[in-house]
Amino acid sequence: MTERDKFINALRRGKPVGRVPNFELVFFLTMECFGKVHPNHRNYKQWGQMQEEERQLHRQDIARLYVDTARRFEHSGLMVHFPGNDPEELVRIAELIRERCEPGEDYFLATHGDPTFGHPHGGNMMEWCAWIYEQPEDVRESSLRRLEEFRARCELYERTGVLDGFCMCCDYCFNDNPFLPPDKFNEVVTWVLKDACQAAHEKGLYAIKHTDGNIMPIIDQLVDAGPDALHSIDPQGGVDIAEVKRLYGHRVALIGNVNCGKLDTGTDEEVVESARYCLKHGMPGGGYIFGTSNCVYTGMRLERYELMLDVWRREGNYDG
């Protein structure tokens, strides 16, 4: 099985084979590893001003960096970012990633795509809250427009055939609770998420739902919406992967959830303990993909991530 095969097998909750797949939503430490900035779309603000020859050099460099990262850290899937927020550009880069793979080497390629409303940020929080309560019809019309844009991306990715699915990255929760109470969440978010998952599946694409924080008050709604996997099962939000696996592991795959707080400020022993806990409770029966509880972000110590992977290499094997 290729790494892509293993990733998809886990999303389908198939019979586990070999080592648990390994995935990070974003890996920002490429400067430390390879001397190159991670290809986040924010780093390409002048993309539209470039000559095509320069853009092509950037595309090649981006593809090379993704493949080098996957090889070094044995990732099974890649979350592909792209310049200019242009889906066509993403397809070009994904094609180059596929081309750089050696025979027998393949990765699950995902990208951003989420038509739902996540929680607002500080600058517009008051206005956003007033909007969703006072103008529900306008909220619904906005959601329908976002769904149409999402469906157009699904059609593009089906037609080109180089992307495997979406990581839906709108956050819904803080560490204590979801931003919206469950009844309002159902009214504003759940139906959109369900339609988006269905639209992806109709085009042969997978849907991974990411949200940090305490998802437990709305987890029934998240699972009922039909994503293939939940990411990141956040321990800093009080979410216990053992409990989520017990309650929902027969319905949805899980991705995560080595504690980023421990990776950042804990002891080595705490990192090892967190990694072991995830493997112990995520692995049984399959349907599990190993990773951090958020991403490998700027400022995290590389040696801590490598320590986490050492545990995975020793103890994340289904066949010994």
N, C-alpha and C positions, 0 to 999 in steps of 0.2 A: 504494500500500500504506500502511495506517496503521502507526503504531509497533508496535501489537500484531501486525499481520500480519508485519512484519519480524522481530519477536522469535520468533514461532512458526515462520516459515520457517527461521530459524537453528537452532532446536531440532530441526527435522526434517532439517537439513542439506540444504536445498533449494538451488536455483540462486541465488547471491547477487545482490541487486539494491540499488542505491543505496548509502547509507552503512551501515556496520556498526552494528547495534543497540548501545545504550548502557544500562547497568544498574548499579545499586548495591544491595547487600544491605540496607544501611541508610544513610541520609544524615542525620547528626546535626547538621549546621551550619545548621539552620533558624533558630536564634536570630540568628545573624550575618546571614543572608540576609533573613529576614522578620520578625524580632523575636518569634518563637514557638518554644516548646520542641518538639522532635520528639515525635510522638505514640507514644512507647513505652508499653507496658501498665503499666510501673512507675509512670508518672505519674498513674495513675487508681485509686489504692488506695481512694478513697472513692466509687467509681462506684456501688456498691450503695446508698449513702445519699442519692444525688441524687434530686431530683424528675425525672420523665420530661421535663419541659420543659427542664431544665438539661442532661440527657443529650443531648437532641436538638440543643441549641446546640453542645455539644462535638462531636457527630458531624459537624455541618455544618462546624465549624472544622477538624476533622481532614481531612475530604475536600478542603476548599479548600486546605489546606497541601500535601497530596499532589499535587494537580493543579498548583499553583503551582510546586512543586519540579520536577516533570516538565517543565513548559513552559520554565522558566528554563534547565535543564541538558540539555534534549533527551533525556530518558530514554525508553526504549522500554518499560520495564517498571517496576512498582512493587511493593515488598515491603510489604504492608499489615499493620501491627500493630493491636492492638485492645484495648480496656479489659476488664479482668476475666477475661481468658483464656476468653472465651465465644464459641464459633464462630458463634452466632446474631448476636451483636453485630458480628462481623467482616462478616457478610453485609450487615447494614444499612449499614455504612460503605462497603463495596465498591459497593453500589447507589448511594449518594450520589456516590461518585467517578465512576461511569459517567454519572450525571445531570449532573454539572458539565462533562463534556466537550462541546466544541462539535461541530457536524456535521463528520464526517471525522476527528475527534480520538478516539483510542482507545489504551489502554495494556494491556499484559499485566499482570494482577493476580495476584500470588502471595501466599502466606502461609506461616507456619511450619507444620510438620507432619512429625514424624519419630519413628516408634515404636522406632527402634533405640537401643541403649545407646552413648552417647559415653564418652570417657574420664572417669573420676571427677575430682573436684576435691579439694583438700587435706584438707578436713574429714573425708571418709569414704573416702579412698583405700584404706587398709589393710582396712577392713571389706568394701568392694566387691570387692577382689581375692580375699579369702578366700571371699566368697559365690559368685563365678562359678566358682571351682575346686572348692569343696567341696559346693555344692548345685546341680548343673547342672539337675536337674529343676525346681527352684523358679525358676531363671533362665528356663527355657523357658516355664513357665506364666506368668511375668510378661510375657515377650515376646508370648505369645499374647493376653493381655489388652490390651496396648498396641496390637497389631494390630487388635483388634476396635474399639477406640476410633478408630483411624485410619480404618478402613473406614466407621464411622458418619459421620465428617467428609466422606469422599469422597461418600457418599450425599447428605449435606446440600448440598454444593457442586454436585453434579450437578443436584439438584432445583431449586436456586435459580438456577443458571446465570450467576452474576456473577464467580466466581473461575475462573482459568485453570489453577492448579496449585499445587504445593508447592515451597518451598525447605526441604529436609531438612537441618537445621542442627546436628545432633549432630557434634561434633568427635571424630576418631579418633586424631589424630597430634600429636606435638610436632615441633619443627624437625629432630630427628635421626631419629626413627623413629615408627611407630605405637605406641600405648600397649600394645596386645596383639600378641603374635607372630602371624604369618599363620595358623597352624593354629588357634589359639584364636579369632582374629578370625572365621574361617570358621564356627566352631562357635557363636559367640555373636551375631554381627552379620550376616554376609552373607545368610543365609537369610531373616532378617527384612527386610532391605533389599530383597531380591528380591521377597518377597511384597508389600511396601508399594508398590513401583514397579508391580507387576502390578495391584494394587487400584486405584491411581490411574488407570492406563491404561484399565482396564475401565469407569471412569466418565467417560472422556473428558478426564481431567486430566493435566497434565504433571508430571514429577518431576525436580527439579533437586537434585543432591546436593552440599551444601557440606561441606567439611572443610578446615581449615588444616593446615599442616605437611607433612612428608615422606610423601606417599601412595605413593611408588613401590613399596615392598615389598608393598602390598595393592591396587595399582591394577587388576591383572587381576580381582580379586574385585569391585571397585567397578564396573568396566565390565560384567562378566558379570551383575551384578545388574539391569542394564537401565534405569538412569536416562537421561533425555533429555539431560542436561548435567552436567558436573562444574564446580564452582566451589570454590576460587578459584585452583587451579593455583599454589600458593604459592611464589614465588621465594625467600622467606626460609627456607623449608624445603628449599631445594635442588632444587625441581621446575622443570624447564626446559620451557616451553610448546612450544618447537620439537620436543623429543623426544616429548612427549605427543601433539602433533598428528601427528607422523610415525607413531607406533605405534597410535594409537587414534582419530584424527580421522575415520576412515571409519565409526566405530561410535558415537561420542558427541560431542555438541557441547561446546565449551569456553567458559567464562566467566572473564574476568580478563585479565591478572594483573599490572597495573602495580604495581610494588613499593612497598608502603606505607611501608617503611623509608626508601626514597629520597624519597617524598613528604613524609615527616616531617622527616628530618634530612639528606638528601642535598642536592646542588646542583641548580640549575635544569637544568643540562646533563644530570645523571644522571636527572632526571625525564623529560626529553625522550627520552633514550636508551632508558629502560625502556618508555615508551609506544610508541616506534617499533618496538622489538623485538617487543612483543606483537602489534602490527598486522601486521608483516612475516611473522610465523610463524603467527599465528592466522587471518588472513584467507583464505589460499589455499583455494579450493574451497568456501568458506562454512562453515557450522557453527560460527560464532564470534560471541561477544557481548563487547564491550569493557567494561572496568571495572577497579577496583582489585583488589589481591590480598587484600582483606578487606572493608573498607567505608570510608565517609567518616566517621571517628569523631571524637568530641569532642577538640579540641586540634589537629587537622590544620589547616594554614593554607589558607584558602579559595583564595588566589591560586595555591597549588600544584595544587589540584584543577582550577582553571580553566586553568592551564598545560597540564596533561595533556589536557584537553578541546580545547585549541587544536590540539594535534598530531592528535587524532582527527578534528577537522573538516577539517584540511588533507589528511590522509593516509589516512583511513579510508573511502575511497570506492571502490566497485567499478567505477563507470562514469565515472570521471574527475572 
